[in-house]
Amino acid sequence: MTRMEQIAQLVEFTLTAPKDKNFTVVLGKLKAHEVLAIEKKAGINLEGYTHIVDRFAVGHTLKLHGNDKEEALRGQIAVTPADFKKIPRILKCENIVYLGKNSKGLDCILYEAIIGNIFYYVVEVRTKRKHLAMATMYKRKPRKK
């Protein structure tokens, strides 16, 4: 099964399965050039880390960033289930624009990619299992030139 098919299956699971059940898709380990680029940009060594997405991150994104009216008030566009298939294209080390901490004190990395619209994808650095776990995703219209 391809990554796109796994992501589609994850989104479907998120929309239909009981809320207390989890499902995780492993997107792959960071490659050596990605580890070096992230260390250069963010100052943290992520050797051996793996990108993952789980149903809780997908559910959070759809709940907080999936409503057209609410997102319009923020100057954003609602995330749709189809948008999750863009994740592999977003997760390029050249798309890293920010490193910070979340409310739990975990390091977070913000990716920004233009794929028609501007997509913002946030991962948490989970050191115990060496995971870069999706925290949220949102999108905006492209900036006018």
PyMOL commands that set and color helices and strands:
alter all, ss='L'
color gray80, all
select helices_A, chain A and resi 3-16+32-42+55-65+68-73+81-90+93-95
alter helices_A, ss='H'
color red, helices_A
select strands_A, chain A and resi 24-29+50-54+96-101+107-114+118-126+131-140
alter strands_A, ss='S'
color yellow, strands_A
deselect
rebuild
show_as cartoon
